[in-house]
Amino acid sequence: MRRQMLSALTAFFVSTGACHSFELLLPIDCVIGQSCVIQNYVDIDESSSARDYACGHLTYDGHNGTDFRIPTLADSKRGVNVLAAADGIVERTRDGMDDIGLSQPSPSLAGRECGNGVVISHSDGWETQYCHLGEGSIRVKAGQPVSAGQSIGLVGLSGRTEFPHLHFTVRHNGRVVDPFSTKGTTGSCRGDASLWAPSIARFLDYRAQMVLNSGFSPRPITSEMIETGGALDSTLDSTSPALIGYVRTIGLRAGDVQQMTLIAPDGKIVADHKEAPLDHSKAQSVLFVGIRRPQDGWTAGTYKARYRVLRGQDTVLDHSFSRSF
């Protein structure tokens, strides 16, 4: 069935071409690469494997939307608006589902994987769907006209999700469309026309891997601490027992090697750690390195951390950050 759906989608757009009169604005109030990232794209592979529009692996089998991820749960709790991507009429909504995610016990989600959500119908058979909104946050109702850029709710953690994000799906006459590649499976990598308005298309450059969070902490870090904001809220001063630099990265591939170096104010390398090559691709990965406080205290000045991802002989990600005492 899935293969037939994708084949039909491909045939439809090859025969008719993309409807370029329909354009999308960003469906979330954030800055891509800063206050949010794209975690997953539409899976355009017809087989049981998965491939995104750029011939990359930022997707999974059967994924039918674009995931705009908020860096931490703490960020989402401050309120991140979900926006109508185009003018239209609200077709239906659902609210009242708890913000719990998969990490906590929950009732069956069969048929309600989207969680709290909104579906908007647009002209010429286009439709957009917005999933995983916060409980009680939906601001529109069925039959209501909405304008592009209008807030329709807040990012939450409802439905089938493990991290705060907006799952955004586009359909045309009932068929799923990848807004980054309207020609479906027939186009070249990154070369197909998109539905994004020119005003925002330049901010949506494909990034195969990226740093989601980075910083320093006085104690060892876990992914849960980063997600809840506990790591980011850690206080560091001259009495801290340790200085731990940490990074959480998404989009790493099997064979990638992560390395982090910690440099003291005098330029001396005080910690350096290189991980073994990853044995499988990872949706996200956490790495940290640090040192204990010297007996005579921390040297005043700026401590720097450099994080790199090596793929064979190439450096595919290079990220630096610092902290001063």
ROZANU-641491 format. One record per residue: x, y, z of N, C-alpha, C, O in turn; residue in three letters. Coordinates in pm, whole numbers, plus 50000, padded with zeros to 5 digits. Example, Ala and Ser with C-alpha at 12.3 -4.5 7.8 and 13.67 -1.06 7.14 Angstrom:
BEGIN
513194943150780512304955050780513204967050780514244966850846ALA/512854977550708513674989450714512905000350787513415011450804SER/
END
This chain:
BEGIN
500824988050000500005000050000500865012750000500605022049925MET/501915012850087502785024550093503485026849961503595038149915ARG/503975015949896504655017249768503705022549662504105030749579ARG/502445017949663501465022749567501175037549588501005045049492GLN/501135041749716500875055749746501975064649691501695074949629MET/503245060649712504365068649665504435068749513504755078949453LEU/504135057449449504135056949305503075066149247503305073149149SER/501895066149311500825075049267501215089649285500925098049200ALA/501855092449395502325106149423503295110649316503175121749265LEU/504265102049282505255105249181504585107849046504875117748979THR/503685098649006503015099948877502205112848869502175119448765ALA/501565116348981500735128348984501555140848955501165149148874PHE/502695142049022503485154149006504285154348877504585165048824PHE/504635142548824505315142148695504365146748585504775154048494VAL/503095142448593502135145448487501605159648494501335165848391SER/501455164948615500835178048628501815188948666501565200748640THR/502935185148727503875195048778503415200248911502235198748945GLY/504285206348987503895211749116503055224249096503255231849002ALA/502135226149185501275237949177501985249549245501875251249366CYS/502715257649168503575267649227502805279749279503385288449344HIS/501475280349251500705291449306500465289549455500065298949524SER/500695277549505500535274649647501895275549714502805267949680PHE/502035284649810503305286749880503095285750029502015288750081GLU/504135281450098504085279450241505025289150313506145291550268LEU/504545294550425505415301450519505815291550627505245280650637LEU/506795295250709507255286450815506115284050913505495293550960LEU/505815271250946504665268351033504965269051182504175264251263PRO/506095274951218506485275651357507275288451380508035292651294ILE/507085294551495507725307351526509095304951590509245305251712ASP/510075302551505511445300151552512415303451441512025306151328CYS/513695303351475514755305851377515465292651352516085287151443VAL/515385287551230516005274751196517515275551219518175284851173ILE/518035265751290519475265451320519835272551448520975271651494GLY/518875279751508519135286651634518135282151741518505275051834GLN/516885286251726515885282551826515075270251786514175266051860SER/515375264351671514775251651631515625245651520516445252451458CYS/515425232851495516115225951386515115216551318514065213451375VAL/515455212151198514645201951132515265188451164516375185451120ILE/514535180451241515025167351285514785156651178515665148451152GLN/513605156751117513255146551017512495152850902511735162450919ASN/512715147150782511995151150663511055139850620511015129350683TYR/510315142150512509435131850456510295120550398511295123050331VAL/509885108250423510535096550363509995094950221508805092250203ASP/510875096550120510425095249981510855082049919510675079849799ILE/511425073050000511845059949950510645050449945509895049350042ASP/510475043549833509335034749817509505021249888508525014049908GLU/510745017949925511015005149987510885006150139510415016250191SER/511324995650209511314995850355512475003850412512565005750533SER/513365008450325514425017550368513855031650378512655033650358SER/514695041250409514235055050423515245064550360516455062450369ALA/514735074950295515605084950231514865098250227513685098750192ARG/515565108950265514945122150256515185128150118515845121950033ASP/514655140150095514705146049962516125149149915516365150449795TYR/517055150250008518455153249974519295140549962520525141249962ALA/518635129049952519315116049948520055113250078521025105650080CYS/519615119350186520205117250317519345108250402518425101550353GLY/519635108050533519005098650624518295105550740518095099650846HIS/517905118150720517165125150825515675122350808514875131350783LEU/515325109650824513945105250815513895090850863514915085250902THR/512715084850860512605070550889511435064950808510615072550756TYR/511385051850797510445045450706508995049650734508495048150845ASP/508355054950632506955058750644506695072550700505535076450714GLY/507735080150732507535093450791506925102850687507485104550579HIS/505795108950719505035116450619505025131450641504165138350586ASN/505945136650719505965150950744507355156250772508345149050761GLY/507405169050808508645175750845508585178750994507615184751041THR/509625174651069509655176651214510525188751248511745188551228ASP/509895199151300510605211051347510795209451498509835210551575PHE/512025206951539512315203451678512775215551759513585223551712ARG/512255216751881512685226951977513855221052057513785209352096ILE/514925228752083516135223052145515905215752277516525205452301PRO/515025220952364514795214352492513325215652531512585224052479THR/512915207152625511575207852679511365221152751510275226952748LEU/512425225952817512335238752887512025250052789511265259152822ALA/512615249552668512335259752566510865259352525510225269752511ASP/510335247252505508945246152461507975250852569506915256352538SER/508335248852695507445253052804507335268152814506405273352874LYS/508295275152756508205289752754507205294452648506825306152645ARG/506785285352561505755288452462506325291352325506915301952303GLY/506135282052231506575283952093505335282752004504685272352000VAL/505015293251934503795293651854503885284851729504895284651659ASN/502805277451705502595270551578501775279851491500775285451536VAL/502195281451364501595291451276500955284951154501455275051101LEU/499855290451110499265286150984500245289050872500735300250860ALA/500535278950790501545280550685500995287650561501775292250478ALA/499665288550549499035295250435497605298950474497055293550570ALA/497025308050400495625311550423494745299250404495035290850318ASP/493685298250482492795286850465491655286750564491385296650632GLY/490995275350572489875273250663490205261250752490605250750702ILE/490045262850883490295251750974489285240750944488075242950949VAL/489785228950912488915217650880488525209951005487365206251022GLU/489495207451091489195200351217490345202551315491445206251276ARG/490045200051442491035201351548490845189851647489805183251649THR/491875187651728491755178651843492575184551956493705188951935ARG/492025184652076492715189652195492365180352311491525171452297ASP/492995182452424492675174752544493585163052571493395156152671GLY/494575160252482495505149352508496675154452592497165165652572MET/497125146152686498185150052778499505152352704499785146052602ASP/500305161352759501675163452711502595153952787503195157852887ASP/502705141652740503515131952814504595125552729505655122252782ILE/504385123752599505395117352516505525102552546504825097252633GLY/506415095852474506585081352489507415077352609507425065652646LEU/508095086652671508965083152783508185080452911508745075453008SER/506885083552912506045081153029504895071752990504515071252873GLN/504335064553086503205055753054502055063752995501755074853040PRO/501405058052894500305065052830499295055052778499625043452755SER/498055059352759497055050452701497365047652555498265053852498PRO/496645038652495496855035352355496725047852268495815055852287SER/497655049252172497625060852083497125057151944497215065251852LEU/496605045151927496125040751796495105050651742494085053451805ALA/495395055951624494505065651562494665079651615494015088951565GLY/495505081451716495695094751775497185098051785497595105651873ARG/497985092451696499425094651701499795109451687500815113851740GLU/498965116851617499225131151596499115139151726499655150151737CYS/498405133651825498185141151947497205152451924496305151451841GLY/497405163251997496585175251975497015181551843498205183751820ASN/496055184451757496445189351625495385197451556494255198951603GLY/495795202851441494925211251358495135207151213496255204751170VAL/494045206451137494105204450992493465216650926492355220650961VAL/494175222550829493685234350758493565230950610494505225650550ILE/492415233950551492235232050407492515245250336492175256050385SER/493145243950219493515255550138492905254149999492215244349972HIS/493125263549915492555263149781493185252149696494285247449725SER/492475248049592492975238549491493375225049549494295218649498ASP/492695220649655492925207249706494095205649801494445194449836GLY/494715216549842495835215749935495345215250079494295220550113TRP/496145208650163495795207050305497085206350386498065200350342GLU/497085212650504498225211650594497755206550730496655209650775THR/498615198650794498315192750925499425195951023500595195750988GLN/499035199051148499965203351252499765194251373498685193951431TYR/500815186951412500675176751517501535179551640502475187451635CYS/501165172851751501895173151879501815186651949502755190652017HIS/500705193551933500525206452000500255204352149499835193652191LEU/500505214752226500335214052370498875213052411497995218752346GLY/498625205652518497265204052568496675217752605497305225552677GLU/495485220452556494805232952587495325245052514494905256252543GLY/496255243052417496875254652353496235258552220496535269252167SER/495355250052165494815252752032493895264852036492985265752119ILE/494125274251944493455287251947492435288951835491885299951817ARG/492165278451758491235279551647490195268451657490355259151736VAL/489135269451578488095259251577487675256351434487925264351343LYS/487045244951415486625240751282485725251251218484835256851282ALA/485975253951088485205263751014485755277751019485255286650949GLY/486765279951102487305293451119488315296751009489195288550982GLN/488225308450944489245312650848490535316350922490475322051031PRO/491675313150865492955316850923493835322950815493675319950696VAL/494755331250857495705337750765497085331950784497435327550894SER/497875331950678499255327250687499995334950795499965347250798ALA/500665327650884501415333950993500625335551121501185339751222GLY/499335332351119498495333451238498785322151335498935310651293GLN/498865325151463499095314851565497855306151579496745311251596SER/498055292951573496935283651589497095274951713496205267151746ILE/498225276051782498475268151903499945269051942500675277551893GLY/500355260152032501725259952081502335246052064501635235952071LEU/503645245652042504355232952037504205225852171504325232152277VAL/503925212852168503765205152291504455191752282505435189952210GLY/503905182252359504495168852368503365158652375503415149252454LEU/502365160552291501215151552291501335141652175502005144252076SER/500675130352190500695120252085501965112052087502615110752191GLY/502325106451971503485097551962504745105751934505115107751818ARG/505375110352039506585118452026507445116652150506935113852259THR/508765118252133509715116952244510415130052274511205130852368GLU/510145140252195510775153252216509835163952162509025161152074PHE/509935176252214509015186752170509285191052026510385195451993PRO/508265189751942508435193851804507075195251738506055190351787HIS/507075202051625505905202651539506105193051424507075194151349LEU/505175183651410505145174851292504195181351192503005182951219HIS/504745185051075504005192850975503865184750847504855181050785PHE/502615181850808502355173850689501595182050586500685189550620THR/501975180550459501305187050348500675176350259501305166150229VAL/499435178550217498765169350125498125177150011497725188750027ARG/498045170549895497315176249782496345165849730496755155049686HIS/495075169149736494015159549700494185146349774493975135649718ASN/494575147349902494705135549987496045128649981496285119550061GLY/496925132649890498215126149877499285134149950499315146449942ARG/500175127250023501255133950095502235139949995502615133549897VAL/502645152350022503615159549939504765164150027504535169650135VAL/505995161949982507155167350052507315181950012507575184649895ASP/507165191550104507255205750066508625209850017508785220349955PRO/509635201450043510985204449996511245199049855512215203049791PHE/510385189949808510655183349681509325178749621508895167549647SER/508685187249543507325184549497507245173949388506135169849351THR/508365169349336508345159149231508455145049287508615135449212LYS/508365143749418508375130449478509685123249458510735129049482GLY/509645110549413510835102249405511595103749275512625097249258THR/511135112149183511765112649051512855123149042513685122348951THR/512895132549129513825143649116515215140249164515425130149231GLY/516175148949130517545147149176517675152349318516825159949366SER/518735148149385518945152149524519015167349536519835173849471CYS/518145172849620518095187049650517735195749529517715207949541ARG/517445189749415517265197749294515825200949259515595208549165GLY/514855195449329513455197449292512895210449347513395216049444ASP/511825215049282511135227049328510475224449462510055213249491ALA/510395234749544509775233349675508535242149683508295250349595SER/507765240249788506585248449812506865260449902505985268849921LEU/508065261349957508365272050051508445285549979509025286549870TRP/507875295550040507935309049983509385313649973510195310550060ALA/509735320849868511125325449851511655333049972512855332749999PRO/510785339850044511225347950158511815339350270512595344450351SER/511455326450278511985317950384512805306250332513505299750410ILE/512745303450201513435291850146514935292150176515545281650199ALA/515525304050176516975304950198517375301550342518545299050370ARG/516395301550434516695297950573516535283050598516775278250709PHE/516115275650496515805261450512516825252450444516485241450401LEU/518055257050435519105248850375519235235550449519155234950572ASP/519445225050373519565211650430520855210350510521925214250464TYR/520745204950630521905202350716521865187750757520965183550830ARG/522835180250710522825165750734523085162450880522565152450931ALA/523865170450947524115168651090524325182351153524815191551087GLN/523965183551281524085196651345524105195051496523655184951551MET/524635205151563524645205651709523325211251756522915222151716VAL/522655203551841521365207851896521565215852024520905226052044LEU/522475211452112522765218352238524255217552267524905207752230ASN/524785227552332526165227152380526295236652497525535246252510SER/527275233952584527485242552699528415236152799529085226252769GLY/528465241952919529315236953027528455233953150527405240053171PHE/528925224653228528215220653350529245216953457530365213253423SER/528885218053586529805214053693529735199153723530405194453815PRO/528935191453646528795177153673528535169753541528175175953442ARG/528715156553540528455148753418527035150653368526115153453445PRO/526865148953238525615152453170524935139853115525595130453072ILE/523615139953118522835129753050521925136652949521675148652959THR/521435128952853520525134652754519255139852820518715150052777SER/518785133052925517575137452995517795151153061516905159553060GLU/518985153153119519285166053180519255177253077518765188153104MET/519785174452959519785184552854518355187352809517965198952792ILE/517565176752789516195178252739515325186352835514525194652791GLU/515475183852964514635190953062515165204753096514485212653162THR/516385207853050516965220853079517825221053203518345231553239GLY/517975209453270518785209053391520235212153366520885218553448GLY/520765207753252522155210553220522345225453188523325231653229ALA/521395230853114521525244753073521385254453190521885265653184LEU/520705250153295520495258853411521595257353516521585264253618ASP/522555248453491523625246253588524445258953607524755265953511SER/524785261653731525595273553760527055269453772527385259253832THR/527895277553714529335275453719529995287853778529715299053737LEU/530875285553876531655296553930533015291153974533345279553948ASP/533785299354040535145295754075535225284354177536285278554197SER/534095281054240534095270154338533565257054281533535247054352THR/533165256854156532595244854095533585233354100534775235354075SER/533125221154133534035209754148534595204554016535605197454015PRO/533945207953906534415203053776533935212453667533045220653687ALA/534545210953552534145218453433533935208253322534885202353271LEU/532665206253285532295196153186531725203153063530715210053071ILE/532375201152950531835206052825530985195052761531415183552757GLY/529805198452711528935188252655528315193052523528175204952497TYR/527965183252441527325185952313526285175152287526535163352313VAL/525125179052236524145169452186523975172152037523655183351996ARG/524185161951957524205163151811523145154351750522825143751804THR/522585158451637521645150151563522175147451422522935155351367ILE/521745136151367522065132951228523395126151205523895126451092GLY/524005120051307525295113351287525095099851218524065093351235LEU/526105095751141526015083551064526985073051116527955076151185ARG/526705060551083527595049651121528995052551069529175056550954ALA/530005050351155531385053051116531885066651156533095069051155GLY/530985075951191531415089251233532205088451364531905080251451ASP/533195097051377534025097751497533845111651560534045121851494VAL/533465111851687533295124351760534535127251845535095118151907GLN/534935139651848536095143651928535795157051994535265166151931GLN/536165158152122536005170852193537275174052269537875165452334MET/537675186752261538885191652325538535203352415537755212152377THR/539115203552536538895214352631540215221952648541255215952676LEU/540155235152630541365243452629541285253852740540285260952752ILE/542355254752822542405264252934542695278452883543065280152767ALA/542525288552969542765302352928544165304952874544355313852791PRO/545155297052920546535299052871546795291852740547925291852691ASP/545755285652681545915278852554546305264152564546425257352463GLY/546495259252687546895245352707545675236152697544615239152752LYS/545835224952627544775214952619544755207152750545735200652787ILE/543625207852821543515201452952542675188652947542685180853041VAL/541965186652838541185174252821540945172152672540665181552598ALA/541065159652631540855156452490540305142252481540925132852532ASP/539165140652417538545127352410538065124752268537395133052208HIS/538405112952216537935108652084537185095552100537735085752151LYS/535935095352056535095083552065535455073451957536035076951855GLU/535105060951980535235050851876534215053851766533195060251794ALA/534445049351644533475051651536532105046051573532005035251631PRO/531065053351541529705048851570529405035951496529695034651377LEU/528815026251566528505013451503527195013751426526875004451353ASP/526405024751443525185026351366524815041151365525255048851450HIS/524005044851269523555058851262522695062051382521975053451433SER/522755074751427522035078751547521225091451521521695101051462LYS/519975090951568519135102951558519705114051644519645125751607ALA/520275110451761520945120251844522025113451926521945101551954GLN/523025121151965524145115752041524655126452137524695138252103SER/525045122252258525575131352359527035127952387527375116252405VAL/527875138052390529295136252423529695147152521529295158652506LEU/530495143352622531015153652712532435150152753532845138552752PHE/533175160352790534545158852837534805169752940534255180652929VAL/535635166853040535865176953142537035173953233537745164053215GLY/537215182553329538305181453426537785185353563536805192753576ILE/538465180353667538135184353803538835197453836539835201153774ARG/538295204353934538875217053975540265214954032540435206454120ARG/541255222353985542605221354041542615225154189541735232354236PRO/543605220254262543685223154405543775238054434543265242854534GLN/544435245254345544575259654366543475267654296543585279854283ASP/542415260754252541265267554193541395269454042542435266553982GLY/540325274353984540305276353840541105288553800541065298853867TRP/541825287453692542545298953637541535308753579540645304953504THR/541665321453616540755331553564540935333053413542045332453361ALA/539815334953345539895336553200538825328253131537835324453193GLY/539025325553003538035318752921538475304452886539555302352829THR/537645295052921537855281152882537075278552752535925282752739TYR/537715271752659537105269152529536955254152506537765246052551LYS/535905250652436535695236752396535525236352245534865244952186ALA/536125226152184535955224152040535465209952015536065200252061ARG/534365208951943533755196051912533815193951761533455202851684TYR/534255182051720534335178951578533745165151550533785156251635ARG/533195163651431532765150551382533575147551258533555155051160VAL/534285136351264535155132251153534495120851077534025111151138LEU/534455122050947533915111550860534995108050759535195114850658ARG/535705097050791536885093950711537945104550733538335107250846GLY/538395110750625539405121250634538795135150643539515145150653GLN/537485135850639536805148850636536225152650773535765143950848ASP/536245165650803535545170950919534185175950871534105185850797THR/533115169250912531785172750863531035181950959529985187450924VAL/531565183551080530945192551177532035197851269532835190151321LEU/532065210951287533085217351371532395228351450531915238251394ASP/532345226651583531575235751667532395239551791532925230751859HIS/532505252451819533265257251935532365265552026531435272151980SER/532645265052156531925273252253532855275952370533885269452383PHE/532495285452457533425289652564532655293852689531445296152687SER/533425294752797532875299252927533985306253004535105301153010ARG/533695317753062534685325253137534435324553286533295324053330SER/535525324553364535455325253509535965338753554535995341553674PHE/
END
